[in-house]
Amino acid sequence: MKLPEKTNAMRILDSLGVTYNTRFYTDTDAVGGVDVAKVLGEDPEQVFKTLVTRSGGNINYVFMIPVNCELDLKKAAKAVGEKSISMINSKELLPLTGYIHGGCSPIGMKKQFRTVVDETAQLFDTIMFSGGKIGCQIEASPEDLRRAVPFEYADICV
Protein backbone atom coordinates (compact mmCIF):
# COMPACT_ATOMS: atom_id res chain seq x y z
CA MET A 1 0.00 0.00 0.00
CA LYS A 2 1.36 3.38 -1.01
CA LEU A 3 1.48 5.94 1.78
CA PRO A 4 -0.15 9.31 1.03
CA GLU A 5 2.22 12.11 0.14
CA LYS A 6 3.33 14.44 2.93
CA THR A 7 1.80 17.89 2.89
CA ASN A 8 3.64 21.12 3.59
CA ALA A 9 1.96 21.23 7.03
CA MET A 10 3.33 17.75 7.85
CA ARG A 11 6.82 18.69 6.66
CA ILE A 12 6.77 21.76 8.93
CA LEU A 13 5.69 19.68 11.93
CA ASP A 14 8.40 17.12 11.10
CA SER A 15 11.04 19.86 10.95
CA LEU A 16 9.95 21.05 14.41
CA GLY A 17 10.06 17.54 15.86
CA VAL A 18 6.33 17.68 16.65
CA THR A 19 4.52 14.42 17.31
CA TYR A 20 1.28 14.16 15.34
CA ASN A 21 -1.01 11.64 13.70
CA THR A 22 -2.58 11.86 10.28
CA ARG A 23 -6.01 10.65 9.30
CA PHE A 24 -7.08 10.28 5.69
CA TYR A 25 -10.63 10.07 4.36
CA THR A 26 -10.20 9.89 0.61
CA ASP A 27 -12.78 7.17 -0.07
CA THR A 28 -15.75 9.28 0.97
CA ASP A 29 -17.74 12.24 -0.24
CA ALA A 30 -17.57 13.98 3.15
CA VAL A 31 -17.08 17.69 2.59
CA GLY A 32 -18.38 19.55 5.62
CA GLY A 33 -16.49 19.41 8.87
CA VAL A 34 -19.23 17.59 10.77
CA ASP A 35 -19.32 14.95 8.01
CA VAL A 36 -15.53 14.60 8.19
CA ALA A 37 -15.67 14.14 11.97
CA LYS A 38 -18.38 11.49 11.53
CA VAL A 39 -16.41 9.59 8.85
CA LEU A 40 -13.33 9.62 11.10
CA GLY A 41 -15.36 8.58 14.15
CA GLU A 42 -14.31 11.70 16.05
CA ASP A 43 -16.13 14.14 18.32
CA PRO A 44 -17.05 17.22 16.20
CA GLU A 45 -16.08 19.41 19.16
CA GLN A 46 -12.51 18.08 18.84
CA VAL A 47 -12.24 18.57 15.05
CA PHE A 48 -11.43 22.17 14.14
CA LYS A 49 -11.94 24.12 10.93
CA THR A 50 -9.63 26.91 9.84
CA LEU A 51 -11.31 30.15 8.78
CA VAL A 52 -9.64 33.18 7.19
CA THR A 53 -11.09 36.64 7.71
CA ARG A 54 -10.35 40.25 6.88
CA SER A 55 -10.83 43.40 8.92
CA GLY A 56 -12.10 46.73 7.62
CA GLY A 57 -8.47 47.84 7.67
CA ASN A 58 -7.60 45.02 5.25
CA ILE A 59 -5.76 42.90 7.85
CA ASN A 60 -6.21 39.13 7.67
CA TYR A 61 -6.80 36.89 10.67
CA VAL A 62 -7.14 33.14 11.06
CA PHE A 63 -9.66 31.56 13.43
CA MET A 64 -9.92 27.90 14.37
CA ILE A 65 -13.24 26.66 15.70
CA PRO A 66 -14.91 23.29 16.22
CA VAL A 67 -16.60 22.05 13.04
CA ASN A 68 -19.99 21.97 14.76
CA CYS A 69 -19.83 25.69 15.62
CA GLU A 70 -20.13 28.95 13.75
CA LEU A 71 -17.65 31.80 14.07
CA ASP A 72 -19.16 34.72 15.98
CA LEU A 73 -17.80 37.64 13.94
CA LYS A 74 -18.33 40.13 16.78
CA LYS A 75 -16.49 37.98 19.34
CA ALA A 76 -13.75 37.27 16.78
CA ALA A 77 -13.32 40.98 16.01
CA LYS A 78 -13.13 41.76 19.72
CA ALA A 79 -10.53 38.99 20.23
CA VAL A 80 -8.17 40.67 17.74
CA GLY A 81 -9.01 44.28 18.69
CA GLU A 82 -10.92 45.13 15.51
CA LYS A 83 -14.26 46.90 15.11
CA SER A 84 -15.41 44.28 12.61
CA ILE A 85 -14.21 41.40 10.49
CA SER A 86 -15.72 39.40 7.66
CA MET A 87 -14.99 36.10 5.99
CA ILE A 88 -12.82 36.37 2.87
CA ASN A 89 -14.26 35.21 -0.44
CA SER A 90 -13.51 31.60 -1.28
CA LYS A 91 -11.70 32.65 -4.49
CA GLU A 92 -9.24 34.71 -2.42
CA LEU A 93 -8.20 31.78 -0.23
CA LEU A 94 -5.71 30.07 -2.57
CA PRO A 95 -3.74 33.18 -3.60
CA LEU A 96 -3.68 34.45 0.01
CA THR A 97 -2.87 31.22 1.88
CA GLY A 98 -1.75 28.67 -0.69
CA TYR A 99 -4.65 26.43 0.36
CA ILE A 100 -8.03 25.65 -1.18
CA HIS A 101 -11.42 25.72 0.54
CA GLY A 102 -11.86 22.48 2.48
CA GLY A 103 -8.11 21.92 2.74
CA CYS A 104 -6.92 25.04 4.56
CA SER A 105 -4.44 24.22 7.30
CA PRO A 106 -3.37 26.76 9.91
CA ILE A 107 0.18 25.49 9.34
CA GLY A 108 2.21 26.52 6.30
CA MET A 109 0.20 29.40 4.91
CA LYS A 110 2.06 31.69 2.50
CA LYS A 111 2.15 34.29 5.29
CA GLN A 112 1.72 33.80 9.02
CA PHE A 113 -1.44 35.59 10.07
CA ARG A 114 -2.48 36.29 13.64
CA THR A 115 -4.34 33.16 14.72
CA VAL A 116 -7.00 32.66 17.38
CA VAL A 117 -8.19 29.21 18.49
CA ASP A 118 -11.52 28.73 20.22
CA GLU A 119 -10.93 28.27 23.92
CA THR A 120 -12.66 24.86 23.91
CA ALA A 121 -9.50 23.37 22.34
CA GLN A 122 -8.00 23.49 25.84
CA LEU A 123 -10.47 20.81 26.93
CA PHE A 124 -8.78 18.15 24.77
CA ASP A 125 -5.40 16.42 24.85
CA THR A 126 -5.41 16.56 21.04
CA ILE A 127 -7.42 18.33 18.37
CA MET A 128 -7.76 17.62 14.66
CA PHE A 129 -7.42 20.15 11.86
CA SER A 130 -6.75 20.18 8.13
CA GLY A 131 -3.47 18.67 7.02
CA GLY A 132 -3.34 21.02 4.04
CA LYS A 133 -5.40 19.18 1.48
CA ILE A 134 -8.90 17.78 1.21
CA GLY A 135 -9.01 14.28 2.66
CA CYS A 136 -6.24 14.81 5.22
CA GLN A 137 -6.49 15.69 8.89
CA ILE A 138 -3.70 16.18 11.41
CA GLU A 139 -4.17 15.31 15.07
CA ALA A 140 -1.87 17.05 17.54
CA SER A 141 -2.00 18.59 20.98
CA PRO A 142 -2.87 22.28 21.02
CA GLU A 143 0.54 23.02 22.54
CA ASP A 144 2.30 21.14 19.72
CA LEU A 145 0.21 23.12 17.22
CA ARG A 146 1.43 26.28 18.96
CA ARG A 147 5.03 25.28 18.16
CA ALA A 148 4.17 25.64 14.46
CA VAL A 149 1.61 28.45 14.65
CA PRO A 150 1.65 31.06 17.41
CA PHE A 151 -1.93 31.55 18.56
CA GLU A 152 -4.08 32.76 21.39
CA TYR A 153 -7.26 31.32 22.86
CA ALA A 154 -10.58 33.16 22.95
CA ASP A 155 -14.31 32.51 23.11
CA ILE A 156 -15.14 33.00 19.40
CA CYS A 157 -18.08 30.66 18.71
CA VAL A 158 -21.77 31.48 18.50
C-alpha positions in Angstrom: 0.0 0.0 0.0 1.4 3.4 -1.0 1.5 5.9 1.8 -0.1 9.3 1.0 2.2 12.1 0.1 3.3 14.4 2.9 1.8 17.9 2.9 3.6 21.1 3.6 2.0 21.2 7.0 3.3 17.7 7.8 6.8 18.7 6.7 6.8 21.8 8.9 5.7 19.7 11.9 8.4 17.1 11.1 11.0 19.9 10.9 10.0 21.1 14.4 10.1 17.5 15.9 6.3 17.7 16.6 4.5 14.4 17.3 1.3 14.2 15.3 -1.0 11.6 13.7 -2.6 11.9 10.3 -6.0 10.6 9.3 -7.1 10.3 5.7 -10.6 10.1 4.4 -10.2 9.9 0.6 -12.8 7.2 -0.1 -15.8 9.3 1.0 -17.7 12.2 -0.2 -17.6 14.0 3.2 -17.1 17.7 2.6 -18.4 19.6 5.6 -16.5 19.4 8.9 -19.2 17.6 10.8 -19.3 14.9 8.0 -15.5 14.6 8.2 -15.7 14.1 12.0 -18.4 11.5 11.5 -16.4 9.6 8.9 -13.3 9.6 11.1 -15.4 8.6 14.2 -14.3 11.7 16.0 -16.1 14.1 18.3 -17.1 17.2 16.2 -16.1 19.4 19.2 -12.5 18.1 18.8 -12.2 18.6 15.0 -11.4 22.2 14.1 -11.9 24.1 10.9 -9.6 26.9 9.8 -11.3 30.2 8.8 -9.6 33.2 7.2 -11.1 36.6 7.7 -10.3 40.3 6.9 -10.8 43.4 8.9 -12.1 46.7 7.6 -8.5 47.8 7.7 -7.6 45.0 5.3 -5.8 42.9 7.8 -6.2 39.1 7.7 -6.8 36.9 10.7 -7.1 33.1 11.1 -9.7 31.6 13.4 -9.9 27.9 14.4 -13.2 26.7 15.7 -14.9 23.3 16.2 -16.6 22.1 13.0 -20.0 22.0 14.8 -19.8 25.7 15.6 -20.1 29.0 13.7 -17.7 31.8 14.1 -19.2 34.7 16.0 -17.8 37.6 13.9 -18.3 40.1 16.8 -16.5 38.0 19.3 -13.8 37.3 16.8 -13.3 41.0 16.0 -13.1 41.8 19.7 -10.5 39.0 20.2 -8.2 40.7 17.7 -9.0 44.3 18.7 -10.9 45.1 15.5 -14.3 46.9 15.1 -15.4 44.3 12.6 -14.2 41.4 10.5 -15.7 39.4 7.7 -15.0 36.1 6.0 -12.8 36.4 2.9 -14.3 35.2 -0.4 -13.5 31.6 -1.3 -11.7 32.7 -4.5 -9.2 34.7 -2.4 -8.2 31.8 -0.2 -5.7 30.1 -2.6 -3.7 33.2 -3.6 -3.7 34.4 0.0 -2.9 31.2 1.9 -1.7 28.7 -0.7 -4.6 26.4 0.4 -8.0 25.6 -1.2 -11.4 25.7 0.5 -11.9 22.5 2.5 -8.1 21.9 2.7 -6.9 25.0 4.6 -4.4 24.2 7.3 -3.4 26.8 9.9 0.2 25.5 9.3 2.2 26.5 6.3 0.2 29.4 4.9 2.1 31.7 2.5 2.1 34.3 5.3 1.7 33.8 9.0 -1.4 35.6 10.1 -2.5 36.3 13.6 -4.3 33.2 14.7 -7.0 32.7 17.4 -8.2 29.2 18.5 -11.5 28.7 20.2 -10.9 28.3 23.9 -12.7 24.9 23.9 -9.5 23.4 22.3 -8.0 23.5 25.8 -10.5 20.8 26.9 -8.8 18.2 24.8 -5.4 16.4 24.9 -5.4 16.6 21.0 -7.4 18.3 18.4 -7.8 17.6 14.7 -7.4 20.2 11.9 -6.8 20.2 8.1 -3.5 18.7 7.0 -3.3 21.0 4.0 -5.4 19.2 1.5 -8.9 17.8 1.2 -9.0 14.3 2.7 -6.2 14.8 5.2 -6.5 15.7 8.9 -3.7 16.2 11.4 -4.2 15.3 15.1 -1.9 17.1 17.5 -2.0 18.6 21.0 -2.9 22.3 21.0 0.5 23.0 22.5 2.3 21.1 19.7 0.2 23.1 17.2 1.4 26.3 19.0 5.0 25.3 18.2 4.2 25.6 14.5 1.6 28.5 14.6 1.7 31.1 17.4 -1.9 31.6 18.6 -4.1 32.8 21.4 -7.3 31.3 22.9 -10.6 33.2 22.9 -14.3 32.5 23.1 -15.1 33.0 19.4 -18.1 30.7 18.7 -21.8 31.5 18.5 
